[in-house]
Amino acid sequence: MLRKRGSVILCGTFLFITWNAILVLLLWGRPPTGQPDESGRDQREVAERPTSDLVGDVLRMADTFEAELERQKNILLEIQSHQSLWDLSNKDRPKVVLPIQPVIPILVIACNRVTVRRCLDKLLEYRPSAELYPIIVSQDCGHAETTEVIRSYGNKVTHLKQPDLSDIPVQPGHKKFQGYYKISRHYRWALNQVFKTLSHSSVVIVEDDLEVAPDFFEYFRALLPLLQSDPSLWCISAWNDNGREGYVDPGKASLLYRTDFFPGLGWMVLKDVWEELEPKWPASFWDDWMRQPEQRRDRACIRPEISRTLTFGRQGVSLGQFYDKYLRYIKLNNEFVPFTKMDLSHLKEETYKEIFEKEVYSAPVVTYEDVKQGQLKGQGPYRLQYSSKESFKMLAKNLGIMDDLKSGVPRGGYRGVVSFMSRGRRIYLAPPPGWTKYDTTWS
């Protein structure tokens, strides 16, 4: 204690000599807090006012400092004694955990269409978050005007350029399909950029001639967990191949289906599926390749009753195939459906299969004439049965739905069943009961 007190005296003496004027002002300026003596003066004020006794003043200052330190120590001990009470009061309080939402990039495949502006404008208009939905535009073709349009968006989009613009050697009979080869090469490069270079875990792919619906982002956000958790799914698509006006129920914007047909035209895929597909990616016609059994592997996609994308690109490598007859009439959803607040567990394979087959095969069987001539009574649904490739194509064509098959799978079909509306009634174009598998010769 004496050694401690001696150190304080020496230190205090030095400070007093150096800063005497400042100490005097501070000590004199302190408000009186003690009890008055017989003359009415504050005893503490008298004790702290400097005198001619240098050593005595320093000793009194040391006593004051020690007293103040002791007081602060007692306050800290008091606080520490109550800490356990605070811990108990907070122990059962629920902890607030902010969920970390996954980033879902939107990959726009572009080439030589300056109308990519229409696609990008709608994406940016409806995008709820730039951080959660980065837009990546991958451009092939080296088209200068399209490049300038994409650049005009500045940092709102990420602009990538496919570096290899050379022609691809093809067999003589395929020279007219050079465009399909380049598209396939571009897709492979762009998806590798997203998954390997940028390290994303999922992606939604749209082409530069697609316009999106107001709930486009909500749709994919809600269905991502299902895609991640259900191994019987391998994609989520925004497209209904038979989604023309009059062929969909306008009051069922929230209705979703499983389909065995790969729809494309605004679709989500996960990184692990891309890692499976990339090593064997085809040189051309990538979308039809995706529809082959070797790639599909009995997996399904989710698709909506009412499309969340609309194509406005009549001109392209397909030279307007299907556009004038089907695609230009596709209905684009204009109603925002809060999918992220809905229970979508009914879309899991076993649940969906049981419910869907029960509804289809409990529906009364009708004839083509009944459907075509509007002779159906009641609300439906109704089942229209086909038994062969030829009967399917005849019925589909005459009823106005798409009649082509890929490896035996009809567009929009699930277990061979195609669902559509006719004159306001639900029709299931279906194979006989007991269906087991697709006939791959039906193509």
N, C-alpha and C positions, 0 to 999 in steps of 0.2 A: 504493500500500500504506500509506504514511504517513497519507494523508488518510482512508483507511478506518479505520486504527487510531485516529486522533484522534477520529473520530465515535463509535467504540465507547467510548473513554475518557470523553467528555462524557456520553454516554447512561448509561454505567455509573455515573458519579459521581452523577448525579441519582437513579437508582434506588437506589443504595446509601444515600444520605442519607434517602430517603423510606421505604424498606423494610428498613432495616438489621436490625431485629430478626428479620424473616422470613428474610432471607438467612443470618443467623447460624445460625438453627435448621436451615435446609435443609442448609447446608454442614457443620455439626457432625453432623447426622443421617445423612450419607452413609456407607455401609459402606466399610471399608478395602479397597482393591483393589490397592494398590501393593506394592513390596518393602520389607521392614523395613530401617532404617538400622542403624548400629552400636549404637544404644541399644535397638533392637528396635521402634522406632516406624515406622509407615507413612510413607514420605517424602511420598506424595501427601496424606496427612492433614495433615502439617505445612505443606505448601505451601498448602493451601486454607483453613487456619484463619485467621480474620481477625486482623490485627495493628493496631498504632496508626498504621501507615503507610497512610493513606487512598489516596493515588495508587498506591502499590505494590500494594495489594490489588486495586484496580480493574484494573490492568494484568494481574495474574495471572489475574483472572477472565476478561478478554478472551482471554488465551491459551488458557484452558480451553475457552471457548465455541468458539473457532476450531478447536481440536483436535477437539471433538465434531462440529462441522459437517463437517470433513474426513472423519471416520470414517463419518458418515451418507452422504456423497457417494460414498465408495468402495463402500459396501453397495449403493446404488442402481445404480452402474455394473456391479457384479457381477450383479445381477438382470437388467439390460438385456442383458448379454452372453449370458445363457441363454435369452432370449426366443425367438430363432430356433429353438432346439432344441424348445421347447414347440410353436411353430407347426408344425414338421415332424411332430411326434408326433401332432398333432390333425388334420393335413391330410386323411388318408385315413380318419379315423373317420366313420362314417355320422352324418349330422345327424338329430336327432329332430324330425320335423315333425308337429305335432298337427293332424289334419284338422279343418276347420271344417264341422260338420254343418249342413245347411240346416234352417231352421225350417219346420215343416209345421203351420199352424194348422188346428184343427177348427172348422168353422162349423156350429152347431146351429140349424136353422130351427125356431122355436117360434111358437106361437099361443095356444091356449086349453086346452092339456092340462096339468093339474097333474102328470100322470104323466111329464112331462119329467124328473122326479127319477130315475126308473129309468134313463133314458138317460144323464143326467149322472153318476149314481153309478157306473155301469159304466165310463164314460170315465175318471173320476178313479181308479177302482180299478186299471185296467190301464195308465194313462198312465205311461211310464217317466221322463218329464222334463217339468216344467212349462215350462221355458225352450224346449225344442225343439217342444213341442206345446201352444201356448196354445189354450185353449178359448174361443171367441167365441159367445155365445148371442144371436142376433138375434130379437127378439120382435115379432110383428105382433099385431093384434087388440085390444090394450089390456086384456087379461083380468087383473083385479087379483089373483086367487088364483094364477095362473101367475107373475105378476110377483113375488109374495112368495116363491114357491118358488125362483125363480132368484136373487133377492136373498139368500136364506139361505146361498148358497154363498160369499158375500163375495168376496174377491180371488182365489179359486180359478178364477173364470171372469170374462170380460169381458161385461157385459150391455149390448147395444145395443137401442134401440127404434126401430122403423120409424115415422117421424113422420106419414105420411099414412094416416089410418084411414078416409078418406071412401069412399063407394061409387063404383064406376067405371061411367060411362055405357056401357051395352051395348045391342045391338039386342034388340027384344022377345023373340025366340025364345031368347035367351041369359040371361035374367034368373035362371034356375035355376042357371046356371053362374057366378054372381057370385064364389063362393069360388075358382074356378080363376083368375079374373082377378086377384083379390087376391094369391093365391099367386105368380103370375108377377111381379106388381109387387114383391112382397117379395123374391123371389129376385134380381131386378135390383138393388134397393137394397142388399141385404146383400152381394152379390158386389162391388159397387162399393166398399163400405166396406172389404172385405178387400183388394182389389187396388189401389184408387186412394187411399183415405184412409190405410190402414195399411201400404200398400206391400209386401205379401207377394207372393211369386213363384209360390206354389202354394197349394191349399187342398183339404181333404177335407170334403165336405158330407154331413151326416147330418140327418135330420129328428127331431123330438122324440118319435117313437114307435118309434125303433130302439134295440135293445140290441146291443152290440158283443161280439166274441169276444176271448179272452185275447191272441191275436196280431194283433189289429186294427192296432195301431201298427207292429208289425214288418212286416206285409204291405205297408203303404203306404210305409214307409221304404225297403224293399228295391226296390220297383218304381218309385220316383220317378226314378232315373237312366235306366231304360229309357224311361219316358215322355218324359224330356227329350231323349233321344238318337235316338229312333225317330220320324220324322215321319209314319209310317203309323199311329201311335197317337194318340188324342186324349183318352182317359180311362182310369182304372183304377177298376174297380168291385169292391166287396166282395160282390156279390150274384149268385146263380145262380137264374134264373127257374124252373128245373126242379129246384131243390135240395131237394126233399122227401125225407123218410125213405123208403128203398127205391129211390129214383131216383138216388142218389149212392153212390159207393164209399167206405165208411167208413174203409178202409185207405189212401186216397189223399188225405189232407188237404193234401199239398203240390202236388197236381196243379192246374195253371193252364192256361187256354185264352185264345186270341184269340176275340173275338166281334164280328160286324158289327152286333149289336143293342145299342143304348144301354141298359144295365140300370138305372142310377141306384141308389137305395137304399144310400147310402154310397159316394161316388165322388170321385175326385180329378181336378182340372183345373188346367192351368197358366194363368198370367196372359196369355200371348200368345194362347191359344185364347179366353179371355174377351174380350180386346180385339177379336177377330174376330167374336164372337157378339153382344156387347153392343149395337152400333149397330142391329142388326136384331132384337133380342130381342122375342118375341111378346107380345101382350096377354094371352094365356091359353094353357092346355094346353102349357106349355113343354117337357114331357118328350116328348110326341109330336112336337112341332116339332123337337126335337133328333134325332129318328129319320128325318127327311126327308133325301133325298139331297143337297139343297142345303147342309145343315149338316154332314152326316156326311162327305161328299166322299170316299167310299171308305176312310175311316179306321176303325180298329177300336178296341176296348177290351180290356183284360185282365179276366178274371173267374175266380173259383176254382171248383173242383169242389164244395167245401163252403163255404157262405156264411159270411162274417165279420160279417154283420149279421142281425138277426131283427126283424121288425116285430110289435109288439104292439098297434098302433092300429087296431082294427076300425072305429071311428067316425071319419069324416072327410068331406071333400068328395066322395070317391068312394062314400060310403055302403056301405062294406064290399065293393065290387066285388072279386072274386077272393079275398077274405080267407078266407071260410069253406071254400072249395073247395081253395085252393092255399096261400095265404100262411101260415096258421096252422100248417101242417105242415112249413114249411121247417126243415131241420136246421141248427142253429148249431154251428160248429166249437168243440170244447172242448179241442183238442190244440194246444199251442204249437209252431208250425213255425218254425225259425230261418231264415227266408227271406234275411236279410241275409248269411248265411254260405253261401248256395247260388249256383251259377252259373245265371243266368236268361237267358243269351244265346240259348238255343234258342227263346225267345219272339219274337225278331226276325223280321220278316216273311218274308224269303226262306227262312230255315232252317225256321221253323215250318210254312209253307205246304207245303214239300216233304215234311217228315216226316208231317204230318197227312194230306195227300192220299194218300200211299203207304199209310198204315195203313187209312184208310177204304176205298179202292178195291181193296185187296188182301184185304179181309175177305170171306168168303163171303156171297152174297146169300141171304136167308131170306124167308119169307112172314109175313104178319101172324098167321096161324093158328099157325105154329111158335112165334112169340114169345108170343102170348097164352096158348097152351095149355101152355107150358113144355116144348116138345118139342126144344129145342136141346141138342145134345150138345157137350161140351168147354167150354173157358173163354171162347171168343170172342176178339176182338170179332166182331160180325156186322153185316151191312149190310141195312137194310130200305129199299127204294127207293120214292120217290114221283115222279110225273111231271107232276102238275098241282096247282093250288091246292086243288081239291076232294079229291084223294087225300091231300095233306098233312094237311088239316084232319081228314079222317076217321080217318087213322091216328093222328094226335096225340091226338085226343079219345078214341079207344078205348083207347089205351095209357096215358092218364092224364097226358100232358104238355100244356103250354099250347099251344093251337092257333091263337092269333091271330097275325096278321102286320102289320107296319107298313112301308109302302112296299115290300112284298114280302119283308121280312126276318123270319124266324121268331125267336121269343125264344130267346136263347142260341145262335143259329146262326152258323156261320162258313162262308162260301162255300156257303150253303144247307144245311149239315149240322148236325143237332142231336144232341148226344151225351147219353146217359142210361143208367141201369142198369135192367134188368128181370130179376127173379128171379136176381139176382146176376151177370148177364152184361152186358157192354158192348154197347149197340146204337147204331148210327149210322143215324139217319133221314136219308137222303141223296137228292139229285137224281141223275139218271144221270151217268155219267162225261162229262167235257167241259164241265161247267158253266162259264159265262163271266160272267153277271151276273144281278142280281135283276130280276124283272118287277114294276115299281112298281104295276101294276094289281092285284096280289095283296094286297089290304088288306081 
